[in-house]
Amino acid sequence: MHTMTATPPSSPATGRGYAATKQQLLARLRRIEGQVRGIERMVEDDRYCIDVLTQISAAQAALEKVSLGLLDAHARTCVLPAEGQLQVDRTDELMAAVGRLVKRG
């Protein structure tokens, strides 16, 4: 497997692959941050364990949705347009990231 040591250059027109939805991404991350703070308050308030676990599951699902969106954007803007060995390297990098995401749990 190839390992990339440097951050791939961004497209001059769009920045990173998620630049078109950067504000949406930031808004979603802020909502997730709020969910996590809510979970913290639930623990402080000694809320029922299953209720806390339900909220943790919701926060994890929200983070997974962000991850999938980033993977999709990376594949479309960084992997597919690349050619030759660069495409191979970026594909390896993408698959390693997917592997890290699915290995959790």
C-alpha distances in whole Angstrom, upper triangle without the diagonal:
4,7,10,13,16,17,17,21,23,25,28,30,29,27,24,23,26,28,31,31,30,34,33,30,32,35,33,31,35,36,33,34,38,37,35,39,41,39,40,43,43,42,45,47,47,46,45,42,41,42,40,37,38,37,34,33,34,32,29,29,30,27,25,26,26,22,22,24,21,19,21,22,18,17,21,21,18,16,18,20,17,17,15,12,13,13,9,8,11,10,6,8,11,10,9,12,14,13,14,17,18,17,21,24
4,7,10,12,14,14,17,20,22,25,28,26,24,21,21,24,26,29,29,29,32,32,29,31,34,32,30,34,35,33,34,37,37,35,38,41,39,40,43,44,43,45,48,47,47,46,43,43,43,40,38,39,38,35,34,34,32,29,30,30,27,25,27,25,22,22,23,21,18,20,21,17,17,20,19,16,14,17,18,15,15,13,10,10,11,8,6,9,9,6,7,11,11,10,13,15,14,15,18,20,19,22,26
4,6,9,11,12,16,18,21,24,26,25,22,20,20,22,24,27,28,27,30,30,27,28,31,30,28,31,33,31,31,35,34,33,36,38,37,37,41,41,40,43,45,45,45,45,41,41,41,38,36,37,36,33,32,33,30,27,28,28,25,24,25,24,20,21,22,19,17,20,20,16,16,20,19,15,14,18,19,16,17,15,12,11,12,10,7,9,10,7,7,10,11,9,11,14,14,14,17,19,19,21,25
4,6,8,8,12,15,18,20,23,22,19,17,17,20,22,25,25,24,28,28,25,26,30,28,26,30,32,30,30,34,34,32,35,37,36,37,40,41,40,42,45,45,45,45,42,42,41,39,37,37,36,33,32,33,30,28,28,28,24,23,25,23,19,21,21,18,16,19,18,14,15,18,17,13,13,16,17,14,15,15,11,10,11,11,7,8,10,9,7,10,12,11,12,15,16,16,18,20,20,22,26
4,7,9,12,15,18,21,24,22,19,17,19,21,22,26,26,25,28,29,25,26,30,29,27,30,32,30,30,33,34,32,34,37,36,36,40,41,40,42,45,45,45,45,42,42,42,39,37,38,36,33,33,34,31,28,30,29,25,25,26,24,21,23,23,19,18,21,20,17,18,21,19,15,16,19,20,17,18,18,14,13,15,14,10,11,14,12,10,13,15,13,14,18,18,17,20,22,22,24,27
4,6,9,12,15,17,20,19,16,14,16,19,20,23,24,22,25,27,24,24,28,27,25,28,31,29,29,33,33,32,34,37,36,36,40,41,40,42,45,45,45,46,43,43,42,39,38,39,37,34,34,34,31,29,30,28,25,25,26,23,21,22,22,18,18,20,19,15,17,19,17,14,15,18,18,15,17,17,15,12,14,15,11,11,15,14,11,14,17,15,15,19,20,19,21,24,24,25,29
4,6,9,12,14,17,16,12,11,13,15,16,19,20,18,22,23,20,21,24,24,22,25,28,26,26,30,31,29,32,34,34,34,37,39,39,40,43,43,43,44,41,41,40,37,36,36,34,32,31,31,28,26,27,26,22,22,23,20,18,19,19,15,15,17,15,12,15,16,14,11,13,16,16,14,17,18,16,12,14,15,12,10,14,14,11,13,16,15,14,17,19,18,19,23,23,24,28
4,6,9,12,15,14,11,9,11,14,15,18,19,18,22,23,20,21,25,25,23,26,29,27,28,31,32,31,34,36,36,37,40,41,41,43,45,46,45,46,43,43,42,39,38,38,36,33,33,32,29,28,28,26,23,23,23,20,18,19,18,15,14,16,14,11,13,14,11,8,10,13,12,11,13,15,13,10,11,13,10,9,12,13,11,12,16,15,15,17,20,19,20,23,24,26,29
4,7,9,12,11,9,8,11,14,14,17,19,17,21,22,20,21,25,25,24,27,29,28,29,32,33,33,35,37,37,38,41,42,43,44,47,47,47,48,45,45,44,41,40,39,37,35,35,34,31,30,30,28,25,25,25,22,20,21,19,16,16,17,14,12,14,14,11,9,12,14,12,11,14,16,15,11,13,16,13,12,15,17,14,15,19,19,18,21,23,23,23,26,28,29,32
4,6,9,8,5,5,8,11,10,13,15,14,18,19,17,19,22,22,22,24,27,26,27,30,31,31,33,35,36,37,39,41,41,43,45,46,45,46,44,43,42,40,38,38,36,34,33,32,29,28,28,26,23,23,23,20,19,19,17,14,15,15,12,11,13,13,9,8,12,14,12,12,15,18,17,14,14,17,16,13,16,18,16,16,19,20,18,20,23,23,23,26,28,29,32
4,5,5,5,7,8,11,10,12,15,14,18,19,18,20,23,23,23,26,28,28,29,32,33,33,35,37,38,39,41,43,44,45,47,48,47,48,46,45,44,42,40,40,37,36,35,33,31,30,29,27,25,25,24,21,20,20,18,15,16,16,12,12,14,12,8,9,12,13,11,11,15,18,18,15,15,18,17,15,17,20,18,18,21,22,21,22,26,26,25,28,30,31,34
4,6,6,9,11,13,11,13,16,15,18,20,20,21,24,25,25,27,29,30,30,33,34,35,36,39,40,40,43,44,45,47,49,50,49,50,48,47,46,44,43,42,39,38,38,36,33,33,32,30,28,28,26,23,23,23,21,18,20,19,16,15,17,16,12,12,16,17,14,15,18,21,21,18,19,22,21,18,21,24,21,21,25,26,24,26,29,29,29,32,34,34,37
4,6,9,10,12,10,10,14,14,17,19,19,20,22,24,24,26,28,29,30,32,34,34,36,38,39,40,42,44,45,46,48,50,48,49,48,47,45,43,42,41,39,37,37,35,33,32,31,29,27,27,25,23,23,23,20,18,20,18,15,15,17,15,11,13,17,17,14,16,19,22,23,20,20,23,23,20,22,25,23,22,26,27,25,27,30,30,29,32,34,35,38
4,6,7,8,6,7,10,10,13,15,15,16,19,20,20,22,25,25,26,29,30,31,32,34,36,37,39,40,41,43,45,46,45,46,44,43,41,39,39,37,35,34,33,31,29,28,28,25,23,24,22,19,19,19,16,14,16,15,12,12,15,13,10,12,15,16,14,16,19,23,23,20,19,23,22,18,21,23,21,20,23,24,22,24,27,27,26,29,31,31,34
4,7,8,6,9,11,10,13,15,14,15,18,19,19,21,24,24,25,27,29,29,31,33,34,35,37,39,40,41,43,44,43,44,43,42,40,38,37,36,34,32,32,30,28,27,27,24,22,23,21,18,18,19,16,13,15,15,12,12,15,13,10,11,15,16,14,15,19,22,22,18,18,21,20,17,19,22,19,18,22,22,20,22,25,25,24,27,29,29,32
4,5,5,9,10,9,13,14,12,14,17,17,17,19,22,21,22,25,26,27,29,31,31,32,35,36,37,39,41,42,41,41,40,39,37,35,34,33,31,29,29,27,25,24,23,21,19,19,18,15,14,15,13,10,12,12,9,8,11,11,8,9,12,14,13,14,18,21,20,17,16,19,17,14,16,18,16,15,18,19,16,18,21,21,20,23,25,26,29
4,6,7,9,9,13,13,12,14,17,17,17,20,21,21,23,25,26,27,29,31,31,33,35,36,37,39,41,42,40,41,39,38,36,34,33,32,30,28,27,26,24,23,22,20,18,17,16,13,13,13,10,8,9,9,5,6,9,8,5,7,10,12,11,13,17,20,20,16,15,18,17,13,15,17,15,13,17,18,15,17,20,20,19,22,24,25,27
4,5,5,6,9,9,8,11,13,13,13,16,18,18,19,22,23,23,26,27,28,30,32,33,34,36,38,39,37,38,36,35,33,31,30,29,27,26,25,23,21,20,19,17,15,15,13,11,11,11,8,7,9,9,6,8,11,10,9,11,13,15,15,17,20,23,23,20,19,21,20,16,17,20,17,15,18,19,16,17,21,20,18,21,24,24,26
4,5,5,8,10,9,11,13,14,15,17,19,19,20,23,24,25,27,29,30,31,33,34,36,37,39,40,39,40,38,37,35,34,33,32,29,28,28,25,23,23,22,19,18,19,17,14,15,15,12,10,13,13,9,11,14,13,10,12,16,17,16,18,22,25,25,21,21,23,22,19,20,23,20,18,22,22,19,21,24,23,22,25,27,27,30
4,6,8,9,10,12,13,14,16,18,19,20,22,24,25,26,28,29,31,32,34,35,37,38,40,41,39,40,39,38,36,34,34,32,29,29,28,25,24,24,22,19,19,19,17,14,16,16,12,12,14,13,10,12,15,13,11,14,17,17,17,19,23,26,27,23,22,25,24,21,22,25,22,20,23,25,22,22,26,25,23,26,29,29,31
4,6,5,6,9,10,11,12,14,15,16,18,20,21,23,24,26,27,29,30,31,33,35,36,38,36,37,35,34,32,30,30,28,26,25,25,22,20,21,19,16,16,16,14,11,13,13,10,10,13,12,10,13,15,14,13,16,18,19,19,22,25,28,29,25,24,26,25,22,22,25,22,20,23,24,21,21,24,24,21,24,27,26,28
4,5,5,6,9,10,10,12,14,15,16,18,20,21,22,24,26,27,29,30,32,33,35,36,35,36,35,34,32,30,29,28,25,25,24,22,20,20,19,16,15,17,14,11,13,14,11,10,14,14,11,13,16,16,14,16,19,20,20,22,26,29,29,25,24,27,25,22,23,25,22,20,23,23,20,21,24,23,21,24,27,26,28
4,5,5,6,9,10,10,12,14,15,17,18,20,21,23,24,26,27,29,31,32,33,35,33,35,34,33,30,29,29,27,24,24,24,21,19,20,20,16,16,18,15,13,15,17,13,13,17,17,15,17,20,19,18,20,23,24,24,26,30,33,33,29,28,30,29,25,27,28,25,23,26,27,23,24,27,26,23,26,29,27,29
4,5,5,6,9,10,11,12,14,15,17,18,20,21,23,25,26,27,29,30,31,33,31,32,32,30,28,26,26,24,22,22,21,18,17,18,17,13,13,15,12,10,13,14,11,12,15,15,13,16,19,18,18,20,22,23,24,26,30,33,33,29,28,30,29,25,26,28,25,22,25,26,22,22,25,24,21,24,27,25,27
4,5,5,6,9,10,11,12,14,15,17,18,20,21,23,24,26,27,29,30,32,30,31,30,29,27,25,24,23,20,20,19,17,15,15,15,11,11,12,10,7,10,12,9,9,13,13,12,14,17,17,16,18,20,22,23,24,28,31,30,27,26,27,26,22,23,25,22,19,22,22,19,19,22,21,18,21,24,22,24
4,5,5,6,9,10,10,12,14,15,16,18,20,21,23,24,26,27,29,30,29,31,30,29,26,24,25,23,20,20,20,18,15,16,16,13,12,15,13,10,13,15,13,12,16,17,15,17,20,20,19,21,23,25,25,27,31,33,33,29,28,30,28,25,26,27,24,22,24,24,21,21,24,22,20,23,25,23,25
4,5,5,6,9,10,11,12,14,15,17,19,20,21,23,25,26,27,29,27,29,28,27,25,23,23,22,19,19,19,16,14,16,16,12,12,15,13,11,14,16,14,14,18,18,17,19,22,22,22,23,26,27,28,30,33,36,36,32,31,33,31,28,28,30,27,24,27,27,23,23,26,24,22,24,27,25,26
4,5,5,6,9,10,11,13,14,15,17,19,20,21,23,25,26,27,25,26,25,24,22,20,20,19,16,16,16,13,11,13,12,8,9,11,10,8,11,13,11,12,16,16,16,18,21,21,21,23,25,26,27,29,33,35,34,31,30,31,30,26,27,28,25,22,24,24,21,21,23,22,19,21,23,21,22
4,5,5,6,9,10,11,12,14,15,17,18,20,21,23,24,26,24,26,25,24,22,20,20,19,15,15,15,13,10,12,12,9,8,11,11,8,11,13,12,12,16,17,16,18,21,22,21,22,24,26,28,29,32,35,34,30,29,30,29,25,26,27,23,21,23,23,19,20,22,20,17,20,22,20,21
4,5,5,6,9,10,11,12,14,15,17,18,20,21,23,24,23,25,24,24,21,19,20,19,16,16,17,14,11,14,15,11,11,15,14,12,15,17,16,16,19,21,20,21,24,25,25,26,28,30,31,32,36,38,37,34,33,34,32,29,30,30,27,25,27,27,23,23,26,23,21,24,25,23,24
4,5,5,6,9,10,10,12,14,15,16,19,20,21,23,21,22,22,21,18,17,18,16,13,13,14,11,9,12,12,9,10,14,13,12,15,17,16,17,20,21,21,23,25,26,26,27,29,31,32,34,37,39,39,35,34,35,34,30,31,31,28,26,28,27,24,24,26,24,21,23,25,22,23
4,5,5,6,9,10,11,12,14,15,17,18,20,21,19,21,20,19,17,15,15,14,11,10,12,9,6,9,10,7,7,11,11,10,13,15,15,16,18,20,20,22,24,25,25,26,28,30,31,33,36,38,37,34,33,33,32,28,29,29,26,24,25,25,21,21,23,20,18,20,21,19,19
4,5,5,6,9,10,11,13,14,16,17,18,20,19,21,20,20,18,15,16,16,12,12,14,12,9,11,13,10,10,14,14,13,15,18,18,18,21,22,22,23,26,27,27,28,30,32,33,34,38,40,38,35,34,35,33,30,30,30,27,26,27,26,22,23,25,22,19,22,23,20,20
4,5,5,6,9,10,11,12,14,15,16,18,17,19,19,19,16,14,16,15,11,12,14,12,9,13,14,12,12,16,16,15,18,20,20,21,23,25,25,26,29,30,30,31,33,35,36,37,41,43,42,38,37,38,36,33,34,34,31,29,30,29,26,26,28,25,22,25,26,23,23
4,5,5,6,9,10,10,13,14,15,17,15,16,16,16,13,11,12,11,8,8,11,8,6,10,11,10,11,14,15,14,17,19,19,20,23,24,25,26,29,30,30,31,33,34,36,37,41,43,41,38,37,38,36,33,33,33,30,28,29,28,25,24,26,23,20,22,23,20,20
4,5,5,6,9,10,11,12,14,15,14,16,15,15,13,10,12,12,8,8,11,10,7,10,12,11,11,14,16,15,17,20,20,21,23,25,25,26,29,30,31,31,32,35,37,37,41,42,41,38,37,37,35,32,32,32,29,27,28,27,24,24,25,22,19,21,22,18,18
4,5,5,6,9,10,11,12,14,14,16,16,17,14,12,14,14,11,11,14,13,11,13,16,14,15,18,19,18,20,23,23,24,26,28,28,29,32,33,33,34,35,38,39,40,43,45,44,41,40,40,38,35,36,35,32,31,32,30,27,27,28,25,23,25,26,22,22
4,5,5,6,9,10,10,12,11,14,14,14,11,9,12,12,8,10,13,12,10,14,16,14,15,19,19,19,21,24,24,25,27,29,30,31,33,35,35,36,37,39,41,42,45,47,46,43,42,42,40,37,37,37,34,32,33,32,29,29,30,27,24,26,27,23,22
4,5,5,6,9,10,11,9,11,11,12,9,6,9,10,7,7,11,10,9,12,14,14,15,17,19,19,21,23,24,25,27,29,30,31,33,35,35,36,37,39,41,42,45,46,45,42,41,41,39,36,36,36,33,31,32,30,27,27,28,25,22,24,24,20,19
4,5,5,6,9,10,10,13,12,14,12,9,12,13,10,10,14,14,12,14,17,17,17,20,22,21,23,26,26,27,29,31,32,32,35,37,37,37,38,41,43,43,46,48,46,43,42,42,40,38,38,37,34,33,33,31,28,29,29,26,24,26,25,22,21
4,5,5,6,9,9,12,13,15,12,10,13,14,11,12,16,16,14,17,20,19,20,23,24,24,25,28,29,29,32,34,34,35,38,39,39,40,41,44,45,46,49,51,49,46,45,46,43,41,41,40,37,36,37,35,32,32,32,29,27,29,29,25,24
4,5,5,6,5,8,9,11,8,7,10,11,9,11,14,14,14,16,18,18,19,22,23,24,26,28,29,30,32,34,35,36,38,39,40,40,42,44,46,47,50,51,50,47,46,46,44,41,41,41,38,36,36,35,32,32,32,29,27,28,28,24,22
4,5,5,6,9,8,11,10,7,10,13,11,11,15,16,15,17,20,20,20,23,25,25,26,29,30,31,32,35,35,36,38,40,41,41,42,44,46,47,50,51,49,47,46,46,44,41,41,40,37,36,36,34,31,31,31,28,26,27,27,23,21
4,6,8,11,12,15,13,11,14,16,14,15,18,19,18,20,23,23,23,26,27,27,29,32,33,33,35,37,38,38,41,43,43,43,44,47,49,49,52,54,52,49,48,48,46,43,44,43,40,39,39,37,34,34,34,31,29,31,30,26,25
4,6,9,11,14,12,11,14,16,14,15,19,19,19,21,24,23,24,27,29,29,30,33,34,35,37,39,39,40,43,44,45,45,46,49,51,51,55,56,54,52,50,50,48,46,46,45,42,41,41,39,36,36,36,33,31,32,32,28,26
4,7,8,11,10,9,13,14,14,15,18,19,19,21,23,24,25,27,29,29,31,33,34,35,37,39,40,41,43,45,45,46,47,49,51,52,55,56,54,52,50,50,48,46,45,45,42,41,40,39,36,36,35,33,31,31,31,27,25
4,6,9,7,7,10,11,11,13,15,16,17,19,21,22,23,25,26,28,29,31,32,33,35,37,38,39,41,43,44,44,45,47,49,50,53,55,53,51,49,49,47,45,44,43,41,39,39,38,35,34,34,32,29,30,30,26,24
4,6,5,7,9,10,11,13,15,16,17,19,20,22,23,25,26,28,29,31,32,34,35,37,38,39,41,43,44,45,45,47,50,50,53,54,53,51,49,49,47,45,44,43,41,39,38,37,35,34,33,31,29,29,29,25,22
4,5,5,6,9,10,11,12,14,15,16,18,20,21,22,24,26,27,28,30,32,33,35,36,37,39,41,42,42,43,45,47,48,51,52,50,48,46,46,44,42,41,40,38,36,35,34,32,31,30,28,26,25,25,22,19
4,5,5,6,9,10,10,12,14,15,16,18,20,21,23,25,25,27,29,30,31,33,35,36,37,39,40,41,41,43,46,46,49,50,49,47,45,44,43,41,39,39,37,35,34,33,31,29,29,27,25,24,24,21,18
4,5,5,6,9,10,11,13,14,15,17,19,20,21,23,25,26,28,29,30,32,34,35,36,38,39,40,41,42,45,46,49,50,49,46,45,44,43,40,39,39,37,35,34,34,31,29,30,28,25,25,25,22,19
4,5,5,6,9,10,11,12,14,15,17,18,20,21,23,24,26,27,29,30,32,33,35,37,38,38,39,41,43,44,47,48,47,44,43,42,41,38,37,37,35,33,32,31,28,27,28,25,23,23,23,20,17
4,5,5,6,9,10,10,12,14,15,16,18,20,21,22,24,26,27,28,30,31,33,35,36,36,36,38,41,42,45,46,44,42,40,40,38,36,35,34,32,30,30,29,26,25,25,23,20,20,20,17,14
4,5,5,6,9,10,11,13,14,15,17,19,20,21,23,25,26,27,29,30,32,33,35,35,36,37,40,41,44,45,44,42,40,40,39,36,35,34,33,30,30,29,26,25,25,23,20,20,21,18,15
4,5,5,6,9,10,11,12,14,15,17,18,20,21,23,24,26,27,29,30,32,33,34,35,36,39,40,43,44,43,41,39,39,38,35,34,34,31,29,29,28,25,24,25,23,20,20,21,18,16
4,5,5,6,9,10,11,12,14,15,16,18,20,21,22,24,26,27,28,30,32,32,32,34,37,38,41,42,40,38,36,36,35,32,31,31,29,26,26,25,22,21,22,20,17,17,18,14,13
4,5,5,6,9,10,10,12,14,15,16,18,20,21,22,24,25,27,29,30,31,31,33,35,36,39,40,39,37,35,35,33,31,30,29,27,25,25,24,21,20,20,18,15,15,16,13,11
4,5,5,6,9,10,11,13,14,15,17,19,20,21,23,24,26,27,29,30,30,32,34,35,38,40,39,37,35,35,34,31,30,30,28,25,25,25,22,20,22,20,16,17,19,16,14
4,5,5,6,9,10,11,12,14,16,17,18,20,21,23,24,26,27,28,29,30,33,34,37,38,37,35,33,33,32,29,28,28,26,23,24,23,20,19,20,18,15,16,18,15,14
4,5,5,6,9,10,10,12,14,15,16,18,20,21,22,24,26,26,26,28,31,32,35,36,35,32,30,30,29,26,25,25,23,21,21,20,17,16,17,15,11,13,14,11,11
4,5,5,6,9,10,10,12,14,15,16,18,20,21,23,24,25,25,27,29,31,34,35,34,32,30,30,29,26,25,25,23,20,20,20,17,16,17,16,12,13,15,13,12
4,5,5,6,9,10,11,13,14,16,17,19,20,21,23,24,25,26,28,30,33,35,34,31,29,30,29,25,25,25,23,20,21,21,18,16,19,17,13,15,17,15,15
4,5,5,6,9,10,11,12,14,15,16,18,20,21,21,22,24,27,27,31,32,31,28,27,27,26,23,22,23,20,17,18,18,14,14,16,14,11,13,15,13,14
4,5,5,6,9,10,10,12,14,15,16,18,20,20,20,22,25,26,29,30,29,27,25,25,24,21,20,20,18,15,16,16,13,11,13,12,8,10,13,11,12
4,5,5,6,9,10,11,12,14,15,17,18,19,20,21,24,25,28,30,30,27,25,25,25,21,20,21,19,16,17,18,14,13,16,15,11,13,16,15,16
4,5,5,6,9,10,11,12,14,15,16,17,18,20,22,23,27,29,28,25,23,24,23,20,19,21,18,15,17,17,13,13,16,15,12,14,17,16,17
4,5,5,6,9,10,10,12,14,15,15,16,18,21,21,24,26,25,22,21,21,20,17,16,17,15,12,13,13,10,9,12,11,8,11,14,13,15
4,5,5,6,9,10,10,12,14,15,15,16,19,20,23,25,24,22,20,20,20,16,15,17,15,11,12,14,11,9,12,12,9,11,14,14,16
4,5,5,6,9,10,11,12,14,14,16,18,19,23,25,25,22,20,21,20,17,16,18,16,13,15,16,13,12,16,15,13,15,18,18,20
4,5,5,6,9,10,10,11,12,14,16,17,21,23,22,19,17,19,18,14,14,16,13,10,13,14,11,11,14,14,12,15,17,17,20
4,5,5,6,9,10,10,10,12,15,15,19,20,20,17,15,16,15,12,11,13,11,7,10,11,8,8,12,12,10,13,16,16,19
4,5,5,6,9,10,10,11,13,15,18,20,20,18,15,17,17,13,12,15,13,10,12,14,12,11,15,15,14,15,18,19,22
4,5,5,6,8,9,10,12,14,17,20,20,17,15,17,17,13,13,16,14,11,14,16,13,13,17,17,16,18,21,22,24
4,5,5,5,7,9,10,11,15,17,17,14,12,14,13,9,10,12,10,8,11,13,11,11,15,15,15,17,20,21,24
4,6,6,5,6,9,10,13,15,15,13,10,12,12,9,8,11,10,7,10,13,11,11,15,16,15,17,20,21,24
4,6,6,6,7,10,13,16,17,14,12,14,15,11,11,15,14,11,14,17,15,15,18,20,19,20,23,24,27
4,6,6,6,9,12,15,16,13,11,14,14,11,12,15,14,12,15,17,16,16,20,21,20,22,25,26,29
4,6,6,6,10,13,13,10,8,11,11,7,9,12,11,10,13,15,14,15,18,19,19,21,23,25,28
4,6,5,8,11,11,8,6,8,9,6,6,10,9,8,11,13,13,14,16,18,18,20,22,24,27
4,6,8,11,12,10,7,10,12,9,9,12,13,11,13,16,16,16,19,21,21,22,25,27,30
4,7,10,12,10,8,11,13,10,11,15,15,14,16,19,19,19,22,24,24,25,28,29,33
4,7,8,6,5,9,9,8,10,13,13,13,15,17,18,19,21,23,23,25,27,29,32
4,7,6,5,8,10,10,11,13,15,15,17,19,20,21,23,25,26,27,29,31,35
4,5,5,7,9,10,11,13,15,16,17,19,20,21,23,25,26,27,29,31,35
4,5,5,6,8,10,10,12,14,15,16,18,20,21,23,24,26,27,29,33
4,5,5,6,8,10,10,12,14,15,16,18,20,21,23,24,26,28,32
4,5,5,6,9,10,10,12,14,15,16,18,20,21,22,24,26,30
4,6,5,6,9,10,11,12,14,15,16,18,20,21,22,25,28
4,5,5,6,9,10,11,12,14,15,17,19,20,21,24,27
4,5,5,6,9,10,10,12,14,15,17,18,20,22,26
4,5,5,6,9,10,10,12,14,15,16,18,21,24
4,5,5,6,9,10,10,12,14,15,16,19,23
4,6,5,6,9,10,11,13,15,15,18,21
4,5,5,6,9,10,11,12,14,16,20
4,5,5,6,9,10,10,12,15,18
4,5,5,6,9,10,10,13,17
4,5,5,6,9,10,12,15
4,5,5,6,9,11,14
4,5,5,6,9,12
4,6,5,7,11
4,6,6,9
4,5,8
4,7
4
